[in-house]
Amino acid sequence: MNYSIGEFSKLTNLSIDTLRYYEKEGLITPERKENGRRYYSEKDVTWIAFIKRLKETRMPIKEIQEYAKLRAIGDKTMAERMEMLIKHRTALEEEIMRANENLQKLNEKIDFYKSAIDEKLIL
């Protein structure tokens, strides 16, 4: 199925301006009809979902652009793309570990306050 930019915008929950920005930055390359109008396919829906996932995991836009360039080249870049994702996964795992450590310390402080407050209420 093919989608106009408006339909694709609604489907992906991205504004038309964002889609045009992604195109300008080389993240997406929609097909064009004879009249020059953009159209998007199901493959583009899947690709945008992956871009959004990478952004949610805080992959820098420059890295997403590099990944998109490699993807456009084709299957011969699969090893490079995999290495990029492995590197990003490692960074994400480290970030999650730090976040969990910080969450633990916050929980310890909250527990301290609860105990101190409960102790004062009892006295």
N, C-alpha and C positions, 0 to 999 in steps of 0.2 A: 504494500500500500504506500502511496505517496502522500505527503502532507505539505500544505502551504506553510509559509513561515508563521502565520497566525495560528494555524492548527497545531503546528509543532511547538509553538510557544506554550499553548494551553496544555498540550500533552506532556511536556517536559517540566512545566511550571517554571519556565525561564522567560524573562521578558524578551520582546523582539530586539530591544537594544542590546541585551546581553548576548543573544544569538549572533547579532551582527558584530559585536565585539569579539566573540569567540572566533568568528570567521576571519576578522581582520588580524587576529593574533595567530591564526593558523591552526587553531584547535579543531575546527570543523571545516569541511569543504562540501557544502551542499551542491547537488546537481543543479543545472539550470535548464529551463525549458527554452524552446526556440525564441520566445519573447523575452528571455533574460530573467524571468522570475525564478526565484529559488524554489527548490522542492527537496523534501527530506524523506528518507526511507526508514523502514524498521531497523536497519543496520545503524542508522544515525541515532535512533532512539536508544539502542543499546550502548552506543559509544558515548552519548551524552550522559547516560546513567553512570558510566564508568568515570567520566570526567568529574561528575559531581561527587562520586565516591572518593576520588583522589583529592579533591578540594576539601572534603570533610575530614580527611586524614591529614590535612595541612601540607600536602605536597605543594611546593612552590610553583607558581605559574610557569616559570622558566623550565622547570623539569617536566611539567605537563606538556609544554610546547615541544620539548625535545622528544618526549615519548610519542607525541602526535606525528612528528616528522618521521621518526623511525617506523611507526605504524604505516604511514603512507608509502614508505619505500617497499614494504611487503615482508613476506615470511623470512627473508634472509636476515632480518634484524631481530628475529625472535629471541635469540640469546642475549642481545644487548638490552632488549626490553625487559626480559626476565631479570637480568642483573639490576636494572634500575628499580624494579619492584622489590627485589630482595633487599637492596640497600634501604629503600623507603620503609619496608617492613621492619627492618632492624631499628631504624630511627623511631618508628611508631611504637615498637615494643619497649624501647628505652623510655619514651615519653609516658607510656602507660604505667611502667614501673615507678617512675618518679611521681606520677599523679596518685598512684595507690599508696606510696609512702607518705605523701602529703595528706591524703585522706585519712590514713591511720593516725597521723599526728593530730589532725583536727579532731578526730573522734576521741582521742585520748584527752585533749584539752576540754572538749565538751563534757566528757565523763567526769573530769576533775571538777568543773563548775557545777555539774549536777550534784555531785557528792558534797561539795562545800555548801551549796545552797540548801540542800536537804538537811545537812548537819545543823545549819543555823536556824532552820525552821523548827527543828526538834527542840533546840535549847530554849 
